[in-house]
Amino acid sequence: MIQKARESVIDALEIRFENVPSELVDEISQIQDTSLLKNLLRQAITLDSISDFQGYLNQLIKPE
């Protein structure tokens, strides 16, 4: 189930933005929290750019 959630986030990013940096794929692949992945899927669908998504992810997993 967790792997499917990761794949869904990555698929959504690839559909919206075509090129997804491998570093971003690696970060998503390490996430173990299904609720976080569900949140990221929503953001992948709604945010305007891959850099916006990366910034959002960084805030969640690397809070200052």
N, CA, C and O atoms as a Tripos MOL2 file, in Angstrom:
@<TRIPOS>MOLECULE
protein
  256   255    64     0     0
PROTEIN
NO_CHARGES

@<TRIPOS>ATOM
      1 N           0.8220   -1.2070    0.0000 N.3       1 MET1
      2 CA          0.0000    0.0000    0.0000 C.3       1 MET1
      3 C           0.8660    1.2710    0.0000 C.2       1 MET1
      4 O           0.5990    2.2200   -0.7370 O.2       1 MET1
      5 N           1.8910    1.2640    0.8300 N.am      2 ILE2
      6 CA          2.7440    2.4520    0.8980 C.3       2 ILE2
      7 C           3.4740    2.6780   -0.4230 C.2       2 ILE2
      8 O           3.6300    3.8180   -0.8610 O.2       2 ILE2
      9 N           3.9170    1.6040   -1.0520 N.am      3 GLN3
     10 CA          4.6120    1.7290   -2.3360 C.3       3 GLN3
     11 C           3.6620    2.2790   -3.3930 C.2       3 GLN3
     12 O           4.0630    3.0990   -4.2200 O.2       3 GLN3
     13 N           2.4200    1.8390   -3.3730 N.am      4 LYS4
     14 CA          1.4170    2.3270   -4.3250 C.3       4 LYS4
     15 C           1.1850    3.8270   -4.1220 C.2       4 LYS4
     16 O           1.0360    4.5680   -5.0940 O.2       4 LYS4
     17 N           1.1560    4.2690   -2.8800 N.am      5 ALA5
     18 CA          0.9650    5.6930   -2.5860 C.3       5 ALA5
     19 C           2.1420    6.5140   -3.1150 C.2       5 ALA5
     20 O           1.9530    7.5910   -3.6790 O.2       5 ALA5
     21 N           3.3530    5.9960   -2.9280 N.am      6 ARG6
     22 CA          4.5340    6.6920   -3.4630 C.3       6 ARG6
     23 C           4.4500    6.8010   -4.9820 C.2       6 ARG6
     24 O           4.6900    7.8620   -5.5590 O.2       6 ARG6
     25 N           4.1040    5.6800   -5.6160 N.am      7 GLU7
     26 CA          3.9980    5.6590   -7.0780 C.3       7 GLU7
     27 C           2.9470    6.6460   -7.5750 C.2       7 GLU7
     28 O           3.1330    7.2780   -8.6150 O.2       7 GLU7
     29 N           1.8560    6.7800   -6.8470 N.am      8 SER8
     30 CA          0.7970    7.7120   -7.2440 C.3       8 SER8
     31 C           1.2950    9.1520   -7.2340 C.2       8 SER8
     32 O           0.9920    9.9230   -8.1440 O.2       8 SER8
     33 N           2.0540    9.5130   -6.2100 N.am      9 VAL9
     34 CA          2.6070   10.8690   -6.1310 C.3       9 VAL9
     35 C           3.5650   11.1090   -7.2980 C.2       9 VAL9
     36 O           3.4900   12.1360   -7.9720 O.2       9 VAL9
     37 N           4.4520   10.1660   -7.5250 N.am     10 ILE10
     38 CA          5.4330   10.3080   -8.6080 C.3      10 ILE10
     39 C           4.7370   10.3480   -9.9640 C.2      10 ILE10
     40 O           5.1030   11.1490  -10.8250 O.2      10 ILE10
     41 N           3.7400    9.4930  -10.1610 N.am     11 ASP11
     42 CA          2.9810    9.4980  -11.4200 C.3      11 ASP11
     43 C           2.3030   10.8420  -11.6570 C.2      11 ASP11
     44 O           2.3420   11.3740  -12.7660 O.2      11 ASP11
     45 N           1.6820   11.3910  -10.6130 N.am     12 ALA12
     46 CA          1.0030   12.6830  -10.7520 C.3      12 ALA12
     47 C           1.9970   13.7740  -11.1420 C.2      12 ALA12
     48 O           1.7050   14.6160  -11.9910 O.2      12 ALA12
     49 N           3.1670   13.7520  -10.5190 N.am     13 LEU13
     50 CA          4.1940   14.7410  -10.8650 C.3      13 LEU13
     51 C           4.6550   14.5710  -12.3100 C.2      13 LEU13
     52 O           4.8300   15.5580  -13.0260 O.2      13 LEU13
     53 N           4.8520   13.3330  -12.7390 N.am     14 GLU14
     54 CA          5.2970   13.0830  -14.1160 C.3      14 GLU14
     55 C           4.2380   13.4990  -15.1340 C.2      14 GLU14
     56 O           4.5730   14.0280  -16.1940 O.2      14 GLU14
     57 N           2.9820   13.2660  -14.8260 N.am     15 ILE15
     58 CA          1.8970   13.6590  -15.7330 C.3      15 ILE15
     59 C           1.8170   15.1790  -15.8410 C.2      15 ILE15
     60 O           1.6660   15.7230  -16.9350 O.2      15 ILE15
     61 N           1.9170   15.8530  -14.7140 N.am     16 ARG16
     62 CA          1.7870   17.3170  -14.7180 C.3      16 ARG16
     63 C           3.0140   18.0330  -15.2550 C.2      16 ARG16
     64 O           2.8970   18.9940  -16.0150 O.2      16 ARG16
     65 N           4.1940   17.5630  -14.8590 N.am     17 PHE17
     66 CA          5.4120   18.3320  -15.1240 C.3      17 PHE17
     67 C           6.4250   17.6150  -16.0130 C.2      17 PHE17
     68 O           7.4840   18.1690  -16.3050 O.2      17 PHE17
     69 N           6.1220   16.4110  -16.4400 N.am     18 GLU18
     70 CA          6.9630   15.5800  -17.3110 C.3      18 GLU18
     71 C           8.2790   15.1730  -16.6730 C.2      18 GLU18
     72 O           8.4640   13.9990  -16.3510 O.2      18 GLU18
     73 N           9.1870   16.0960  -16.4830 N.am     19 ASN19
     74 CA         10.5000   15.7550  -15.9300 C.3      19 ASN19
     75 C          10.5170   15.9740  -14.4230 C.2      19 ASN19
     76 O          10.3690   17.0960  -13.9390 O.2      19 ASN19
     77 N          10.7010   14.8760  -13.6930 N.am     20 VAL20
     78 CA         10.7870   14.9470  -12.2420 C.3      20 VAL20
     79 C          12.2290   14.6140  -11.8560 C.2      20 VAL20
     80 O          12.7310   13.5450  -12.2030 O.2      20 VAL20
     81 N          12.8940   15.5200  -11.1440 N.am     21 PRO21
     82 CA         14.2850   15.2550  -10.7620 C.3      21 PRO21
     83 C          14.4180   13.9500   -9.9670 C.2      21 PRO21
     84 O          13.5750   13.6300   -9.1290 O.2      21 PRO21
     85 N          15.4790   13.2160  -10.2440 N.am     22 SER22
     86 CA         15.6820   11.9330   -9.5590 C.3      22 SER22
     87 C          15.8260   12.1200   -8.0490 C.2      22 SER22
     88 O          15.4500   11.2360   -7.2780 O.2      22 SER22
     89 N          16.3650   13.2600   -7.6220 N.am     23 GLU23
     90 CA         16.4890   13.5270   -6.1860 C.3      23 GLU23
     91 C          15.1130   13.6090   -5.5290 C.2      23 GLU23
     92 O          14.9210   13.1460   -4.4050 O.2      23 GLU23
     93 N          14.1680   14.1990   -6.2380 N.am     24 LEU24
     94 CA         12.8090   14.3120   -5.7200 C.3      24 LEU24
     95 C          12.1550   12.9360   -5.6490 C.2      24 LEU24
     96 O          11.4840   12.6180   -4.6670 O.2      24 LEU24
     97 N          12.3440   12.1280   -6.6720 N.am     25 VAL25
     98 CA         11.8160   10.7560   -6.6660 C.3      25 VAL25
     99 C          12.4110    9.9860   -5.4880 C.2      25 VAL25
    100 O          11.6990    9.2500   -4.8050 O.2      25 VAL25
    101 N          13.7040   10.1530   -5.2490 N.am     26 ASP26
    102 CA         14.3640    9.4760   -4.1270 C.3      26 ASP26
    103 C          13.7690    9.9140   -2.7910 C.2      26 ASP26
    104 O          13.5390    9.0860   -1.9100 O.2      26 ASP26
    105 N          13.5200   11.2150   -2.6390 N.am     27 GLU27
    106 CA         12.9280   11.7200   -1.3900 C.3      27 GLU27
    107 C          11.5440   11.1190   -1.1670 C.2      27 GLU27
    108 O          11.2290   10.6690   -0.0650 O.2      27 GLU27
    109 N          10.7290   11.1110   -2.2010 N.am     28 ILE28
    110 CA          9.3780   10.5580   -2.0940 C.3      28 ILE28
    111 C           9.4450    9.0670   -1.7740 C.2      28 ILE28
    112 O           8.6400    8.5630   -0.9910 O.2      28 ILE28
    113 N          10.3880    8.3700   -2.3690 N.am     29 SER29
    114 CA         10.5300    6.9250   -2.1760 C.3      29 SER29
    115 C          10.9130    6.5490   -0.7520 C.2      29 SER29
    116 O          10.7560    5.3940   -0.3550 O.2      29 SER29
    117 N          11.4080    7.5000    0.0160 N.am     30 GLN30
    118 CA         11.8060    7.2270    1.4000 C.3      30 GLN30
    119 C          10.6980    7.5180    2.4080 C.2      30 GLN30
    120 O          10.8380    7.1860    3.5850 O.2      30 GLN30
    121 N           9.6120    8.1250    1.9730 N.am     31 ILE31
    122 CA          8.5310    8.4940    2.8890 C.3      31 ILE31
    123 C           7.7590    7.2450    3.3030 C.2      31 ILE31
    124 O           7.3770    6.4280    2.4660 O.2      31 ILE31
    125 N           7.5360    7.1130    4.6080 N.am     32 GLN32
    126 CA          6.8540    5.9470    5.1730 C.3      32 GLN32
    127 C           5.4280    6.2450    5.6540 C.2      32 GLN32
    128 O           4.7070    5.3280    6.0470 O.2      32 GLN32
    129 N           5.0270    7.4920    5.6270 N.am     33 ASP33
    130 CA          3.7480    7.9360    6.1920 C.3      33 ASP33
    131 C           2.6960    8.0620    5.0860 C.2      33 ASP33
    132 O           2.8210    8.9080    4.2000 O.2      33 ASP33
    133 N           1.6550    7.2150    5.1410 N.am     34 THR34
    134 CA          0.6360    7.2430    4.0850 C.3      34 THR34
    135 C          -0.1620    8.5400    4.0820 C.2      34 THR34
    136 O          -0.5610    9.0090    3.0160 O.2      34 THR34
    137 N          -0.4030    9.1270    5.2440 N.am     35 SER35
    138 CA         -1.1580   10.3860    5.2640 C.3      35 SER35
    139 C          -0.3380   11.5130    4.6360 C.2      35 SER35
    140 O          -0.8950   12.3850    3.9690 O.2      35 SER35
    141 N           0.9580   11.5030    4.8410 N.am     36 LEU36
    142 CA          1.8320   12.4870    4.2020 C.3      36 LEU36
    143 C           1.8250   12.2850    2.6910 C.2      36 LEU36
    144 O           1.7670   13.2560    1.9360 O.2      36 LEU36
    145 N           1.8830   11.0440    2.2490 N.am     37 LEU37
    146 CA          1.8560   10.7620    0.8110 C.3      37 LEU37
    147 C           0.5290   11.1920    0.1870 C.2      37 LEU37
    148 O           0.5010   11.6920   -0.9370 O.2      37 LEU37
    149 N          -0.5650   10.9970    0.9140 N.am     38 LYS38
    150 CA         -1.8760   11.4390    0.4150 C.3      38 LYS38
    151 C          -1.8910   12.9590    0.2580 C.2      38 LYS38
    152 O          -2.3910   13.4820   -0.7380 O.2      38 LYS38
    153 N          -1.3460   13.6520    1.2330 N.am     39 ASN39
    154 CA         -1.2390   15.1050    1.1790 C.3      39 ASN39
    155 C          -0.3750   15.5290   -0.0100 C.2      39 ASN39
    156 O          -0.7200   16.4640   -0.7330 O.2      39 ASN39
    157 N           0.7460   14.8390   -0.2070 N.am     40 LEU40
    158 CA          1.6370   15.1680   -1.3210 C.3      40 LEU40
    159 C           0.9700   14.9240   -2.6680 C.2      40 LEU40
    160 O           1.2110   15.6650   -3.6210 O.2      40 LEU40
    161 N           0.1440   13.9020   -2.7560 N.am     41 LEU41
    162 CA         -0.5790   13.6460   -4.0010 C.3      41 LEU41
    163 C          -1.4870   14.8270   -4.3270 C.2      41 LEU41
    164 O          -1.5420   15.2740   -5.4730 O.2      41 LEU41
    165 N          -2.1890   15.3260   -3.3340 N.am     42 ARG42
    166 CA         -3.0530   16.4960   -3.5560 C.3      42 ARG42
    167 C          -2.2380   17.7000   -4.0210 C.2      42 ARG42
    168 O          -2.6500   18.4320   -4.9200 O.2      42 ARG42
    169 N          -1.0790   17.8950   -3.3980 N.am     43 GLN43
    170 CA         -0.2290   19.0220   -3.7780 C.3      43 GLN43
    171 C           0.3460   18.8390   -5.1770 C.2      43 GLN43
    172 O           0.4730   19.8060   -5.9280 O.2      43 GLN43
    173 N           0.6910   17.6110   -5.5280 N.am     44 ALA44
    174 CA          1.2200   17.3350   -6.8690 C.3      44 ALA44
    175 C           0.2000   17.6960   -7.9400 C.2      44 ALA44
    176 O           0.5610   18.1050   -9.0440 O.2      44 ALA44
    177 N          -1.0620   17.5420   -7.6060 N.am     45 ILE45
    178 CA         -2.1380   17.8370   -8.5550 C.3      45 ILE45
    179 C          -2.4350   19.3310   -8.6240 C.2      45 ILE45
    180 O          -2.8210   19.8350   -9.6790 O.2      45 ILE45
    181 N          -2.2600   20.0470   -7.5140 N.am     46 THR46
    182 CA         -2.7290   21.4320   -7.4650 C.3      46 THR46
    183 C          -1.6510   22.5110   -7.5600 C.2      46 THR46
    184 O          -1.9410   23.6230   -8.0010 O.2      46 THR46
    185 N          -0.4230   22.2120   -7.1620 N.am     47 LEU47
    186 CA          0.6120   23.2520   -7.2010 C.3      47 LEU47
    187 C           0.9960   23.5880   -8.6360 C.2      47 LEU47
    188 O           0.8380   22.7700   -9.5420 O.2      47 LEU47
    189 N           1.5020   24.8010   -8.8290 N.am     48 ASP48
    190 CA          1.7680   25.3220  -10.1750 C.3      48 ASP48
    191 C           3.0600   24.8390  -10.8200 C.2      48 ASP48
    192 O           3.1920   24.8730  -12.0430 O.2      48 ASP48
    193 N           4.0120   24.3900  -10.0080 N.am     49 SER49
    194 CA          5.2990   23.9980  -10.5920 C.3      49 SER49
    195 C           5.9670   22.9150   -9.7560 C.2      49 SER49
    196 O           5.6150   22.6870   -8.5980 O.2      49 SER49
    197 N           6.9280   22.2650  -10.3690 N.am     50 ILE50
    198 CA          7.6990   21.2440   -9.6600 C.3      50 ILE50
    199 C           8.5160   21.8840   -8.5390 C.2      50 ILE50
    200 O           8.7330   21.2630   -7.4990 O.2      50 ILE50
    201 N           8.9680   23.1160   -8.7430 N.am     51 SER51
    202 CA          9.7310   23.7910   -7.6850 C.3      51 SER51
    203 C           8.8300   24.1430   -6.5010 C.2      51 SER51
    204 O           9.2770   24.0970   -5.3550 O.2      51 SER51
    205 N           7.5650   24.4950   -6.7620 N.am     52 ASP52
    206 CA          6.6180   24.7180   -5.6660 C.3      52 ASP52
    207 C           6.4180   23.4310   -4.8680 C.2      52 ASP52
    208 O           6.3650   23.4530   -3.6380 O.2      52 ASP52
    209 N           6.3080   22.3140   -5.5820 N.am     53 PHE53
    210 CA          6.1370   21.0230   -4.9130 C.3      53 PHE53
    211 C           7.3660   20.7010   -4.0710 C.2      53 PHE53
    212 O           7.2390   20.2720   -2.9250 O.2      53 PHE53
    213 N           8.5450   20.9040   -4.6310 N.am     54 GLN54
    214 CA          9.7870   20.6280   -3.8980 C.3      54 GLN54
    215 C           9.8660   21.4810   -2.6390 C.2      54 GLN54
    216 O          10.2490   20.9910   -1.5770 O.2      54 GLN54
    217 N           9.5020   22.7580   -2.7570 N.am     55 GLY55
    218 CA          9.5020   23.6340   -1.5930 C.3      55 GLY55
    219 C           8.5230   23.1780   -0.5330 C.2      55 GLY55
    220 O           8.8280   23.2140    0.6590 O.2      55 GLY55
    221 N           7.3480   22.7500   -0.9630 N.am     56 TYR56
    222 CA          6.3370   22.2480   -0.0310 C.3      56 TYR56
    223 C           6.8570   21.0040    0.6830 C.2      56 TYR56
    224 O           6.7410   20.8840    1.9020 O.2      56 TYR56
    225 N           7.4260   20.0850   -0.0820 N.am     57 LEU57
    226 CA          7.9640   18.8570    0.5040 C.3      57 LEU57
    227 C           9.0790   19.1730    1.4930 C.2      57 LEU57
    228 O           9.1330   18.5900    2.5760 O.2      57 LEU57
    229 N           9.9610   20.0840    1.1310 N.am     58 ASN58
    230 CA         11.0590   20.4530    2.0260 C.3      58 ASN58
    231 C          10.5480   21.0140    3.3450 C.2      58 ASN58
    232 O          11.1220   20.7360    4.3980 O.2      58 ASN58
    233 N           9.4810   21.7990    3.3020 N.am     59 GLN59
    234 CA          8.9020   22.3440    4.5340 C.3      59 GLN59
    235 C           8.3630   21.2320    5.4230 C.2      59 GLN59
    236 O           8.4430   21.3170    6.6480 O.2      59 GLN59
    237 N           7.8150   20.1880    4.8050 N.am     60 LEU60
    238 CA          7.2320   19.1000    5.5840 C.3      60 LEU60
    239 C           8.2750   18.1720    6.1860 C.2      60 LEU60
    240 O           8.1450   17.7430    7.3320 O.2      60 LEU60
    241 N           9.3060   17.8640    5.4150 N.am     61 ILE61
    242 CA         10.2640   16.8730    5.9070 C.3      61 ILE61
    243 C          11.5240   17.4900    6.5080 C.2      61 ILE61
    244 O          12.2920   16.8060    7.1840 O.2      61 ILE61
    245 N          11.7330   18.7740    6.2630 N.am     62 LYS62
    246 CA         12.9080   19.4660    6.8160 C.3      62 LYS62
    247 C          12.4820   20.8020    7.4100 C.2      62 LYS62
    248 O          12.9450   21.8540    6.9680 O.2      62 LYS62
    249 N          11.6000   20.7670    8.4120 N.am     63 PRO63
    250 CA         11.1300   22.0480    8.9680 C.3      63 PRO63
    251 C          12.2770   22.8100    9.6240 C.2      63 PRO63
    252 O          13.1960   22.2260   10.1980 O.2      63 PRO63
    253 N          12.1910   24.1220    9.5210 N.am     64 GLU64
    254 CA         13.2420   24.9720   10.1020 C.3      64 GLU64
    255 C          12.9300   25.2910   11.5340 C.2      64 GLU64
    256 O          13.6980   25.9940   12.1910 O.2      64 GLU64
@<TRIPOS>BOND
     1     1     2 1
     2     2     3 1
     3     3     4 2
     4     3     5 am
     5     5     6 1
     6     6     7 1
     7     7     8 2
     8     7     9 am
     9     9    10 1
    10    10    11 1
    11    11    12 2
    12    11    13 am
    13    13    14 1
    14    14    15 1
    15    15    16 2
    16    15    17 am
    17    17    18 1
    18    18    19 1
    19    19    20 2
    20    19    21 am
    21    21    22 1
    22    22    23 1
    23    23    24 2
    24    23    25 am
    25    25    26 1
    26    26    27 1
    27    27    28 2
    28    27    29 am
    29    29    30 1
    30    30    31 1
    31    31    32 2
    32    31    33 am
    33    33    34 1
    34    34    35 1
    35    35    36 2
    36    35    37 am
    37    37    38 1
    38    38    39 1
    39    39    40 2
    40    39    41 am
    41    41    42 1
    42    42    43 1
    43    43    44 2
    44    43    45 am
    45    45    46 1
    46    46    47 1
    47    47    48 2
    48    47    49 am
    49    49    50 1
    50    50    51 1
    51    51    52 2
    52    51    53 am
    53    53    54 1
    54    54    55 1
    55    55    56 2
    56    55    57 am
    57    57    58 1
    58    58    59 1
    59    59    60 2
    60    59    61 am
    61    61    62 1
    62    62    63 1
    63    63    64 2
    64    63    65 am
    65    65    66 1
    66    66    67 1
    67    67    68 2
    68    67    69 am
    69    69    70 1
    70    70    71 1
    71    71    72 2
    72    71    73 am
    73    73    74 1
    74    74    75 1
    75    75    76 2
    76    75    77 am
    77    77    78 1
    78    78    79 1
    79    79    80 2
    80    79    81 am
    81    81    82 1
    82    82    83 1
    83    83    84 2
    84    83    85 am
    85    85    86 1
    86    86    87 1
    87    87    88 2
    88    87    89 am
    89    89    90 1
    90    90    91 1
    91    91    92 2
    92    91    93 am
    93    93    94 1
    94    94    95 1
    95    95    96 2
    96    95    97 am
    97    97    98 1
    98    98    99 1
    99    99   100 2
   100    99   101 am
   101   101   102 1
   102   102   103 1
   103   103   104 2
   104   103   105 am
   105   105   106 1
   106   106   107 1
   107   107   108 2
   108   107   109 am
   109   109   110 1
   110   110   111 1
   111   111   112 2
   112   111   113 am
   113   113   114 1
   114   114   115 1
   115   115   116 2
   116   115   117 am
   117   117   118 1
   118   118   119 1
   119   119   120 2
   120   119   121 am
   121   121   122 1
   122   122   123 1
   123   123   124 2
   124   123   125 am
   125   125   126 1
   126   126   127 1
   127   127   128 2
   128   127   129 am
   129   129   130 1
   130   130   131 1
   131   131   132 2
   132   131   133 am
   133   133   134 1
   134   134   135 1
   135   135   136 2
   136   135   137 am
   137   137   138 1
   138   138   139 1
   139   139   140 2
   140   139   141 am
   141   141   142 1
   142   142   143 1
   143   143   144 2
   144   143   145 am
   145   145   146 1
   146   146   147 1
   147   147   148 2
   148   147   149 am
   149   149   150 1
   150   150   151 1
   151   151   152 2
   152   151   153 am
   153   153   154 1
   154   154   155 1
   155   155   156 2
   156   155   157 am
   157   157   158 1
   158   158   159 1
   159   159   160 2
   160   159   161 am
   161   161   162 1
   162   162   163 1
   163   163   164 2
   164   163   165 am
   165   165   166 1
   166   166   167 1
   167   167   168 2
   168   167   169 am
   169   169   170 1
   170   170   171 1
   171   171   172 2
   172   171   173 am
   173   173   174 1
   174   174   175 1
   175   175   176 2
   176   175   177 am
   177   177   178 1
   178   178   179 1
   179   179   180 2
   180   179   181 am
   181   181   182 1
   182   182   183 1
   183   183   184 2
   184   183   185 am
   185   185   186 1
   186   186   187 1
   187   187   188 2
   188   187   189 am
   189   189   190 1
   190   190   191 1
   191   191   192 2
   192   191   193 am
   193   193   194 1
   194   194   195 1
   195   195   196 2
   196   195   197 am
   197   197   198 1
   198   198   199 1
   199   199   200 2
   200   199   201 am
   201   201   202 1
   202   202   203 1
   203   203   204 2
   204   203   205 am
   205   205   206 1
   206   206   207 1
   207   207   208 2
   208   207   209 am
   209   209   210 1
   210   210   211 1
   211   211   212 2
   212   211   213 am
   213   213   214 1
   214   214   215 1
   215   215   216 2
   216   215   217 am
   217   217   218 1
   218   218   219 1
   219   219   220 2
   220   219   221 am
   221   221   222 1
   222   222   223 1
   223   223   224 2
   224   223   225 am
   225   225   226 1
   226   226   227 1
   227   227   228 2
   228   227   229 am
   229   229   230 1
   230   230   231 1
   231   231   232 2
   232   231   233 am
   233   233   234 1
   234   234   235 1
   235   235   236 2
   236   235   237 am
   237   237   238 1
   238   238   239 1
   239   239   240 2
   240   239   241 am
   241   241   242 1
   242   242   243 1
   243   243   244 2
   244   243   245 am
   245   245   246 1
   246   246   247 1
   247   247   248 2
   248   247   249 am
   249   249   250 1
   250   250   251 1
   251   251   252 2
   252   251   253 am
   253   253   254 1
   254   254   255 1
   255   255   256 2
@<TRIPOS>SUBSTRUCTURE
     1 MET1         2 RESIDUE 1 A MET
     2 ILE2         6 RESIDUE 1 A ILE
     3 GLN3        10 RESIDUE 1 A GLN
     4 LYS4        14 RESIDUE 1 A LYS
     5 ALA5        18 RESIDUE 1 A ALA
     6 ARG6        22 RESIDUE 1 A ARG
     7 GLU7        26 RESIDUE 1 A GLU
     8 SER8        30 RESIDUE 1 A SER
     9 VAL9        34 RESIDUE 1 A VAL
    10 ILE10       38 RESIDUE 1 A ILE
    11 ASP11       42 RESIDUE 1 A ASP
    12 ALA12       46 RESIDUE 1 A ALA
    13 LEU13       50 RESIDUE 1 A LEU
    14 GLU14       54 RESIDUE 1 A GLU
    15 ILE15       58 RESIDUE 1 A ILE
    16 ARG16       62 RESIDUE 1 A ARG
    17 PHE17       66 RESIDUE 1 A PHE
    18 GLU18       70 RESIDUE 1 A GLU
    19 ASN19       74 RESIDUE 1 A ASN
    20 VAL20       78 RESIDUE 1 A VAL
    21 PRO21       82 RESIDUE 1 A PRO
    22 SER22       86 RESIDUE 1 A SER
    23 GLU23       90 RESIDUE 1 A GLU
    24 LEU24       94 RESIDUE 1 A LEU
    25 VAL25       98 RESIDUE 1 A VAL
    26 ASP26      102 RESIDUE 1 A ASP
    27 GLU27      106 RESIDUE 1 A GLU
    28 ILE28      110 RESIDUE 1 A ILE
    29 SER29      114 RESIDUE 1 A SER
    30 GLN30      118 RESIDUE 1 A GLN
    31 ILE31      122 RESIDUE 1 A ILE
    32 GLN32      126 RESIDUE 1 A GLN
    33 ASP33      130 RESIDUE 1 A ASP
    34 THR34      134 RESIDUE 1 A THR
    35 SER35      138 RESIDUE 1 A SER
    36 LEU36      142 RESIDUE 1 A LEU
    37 LEU37      146 RESIDUE 1 A LEU
    38 LYS38      150 RESIDUE 1 A LYS
    39 ASN39      154 RESIDUE 1 A ASN
    40 LEU40      158 RESIDUE 1 A LEU
    41 LEU41      162 RESIDUE 1 A LEU
    42 ARG42      166 RESIDUE 1 A ARG
    43 GLN43      170 RESIDUE 1 A GLN
    44 ALA44      174 RESIDUE 1 A ALA
    45 ILE45      178 RESIDUE 1 A ILE
    46 THR46      182 RESIDUE 1 A THR
    47 LEU47      186 RESIDUE 1 A LEU
    48 ASP48      190 RESIDUE 1 A ASP
    49 SER49      194 RESIDUE 1 A SER
    50 ILE50      198 RESIDUE 1 A ILE
    51 SER51      202 RESIDUE 1 A SER
    52 ASP52      206 RESIDUE 1 A ASP
    53 PHE53      210 RESIDUE 1 A PHE
    54 GLN54      214 RESIDUE 1 A GLN
    55 GLY55      218 RESIDUE 1 A GLY
    56 TYR56      222 RESIDUE 1 A TYR
    57 LEU57      226 RESIDUE 1 A LEU
    58 ASN58      230 RESIDUE 1 A ASN
    59 GLN59      234 RESIDUE 1 A GLN
    60 LEU60      238 RESIDUE 1 A LEU
    61 ILE61      242 RESIDUE 1 A ILE
    62 LYS62      246 RESIDUE 1 A LYS
    63 PRO63      250 RESIDUE 1 A PRO
    64 GLU64      254 RESIDUE 1 A GLU
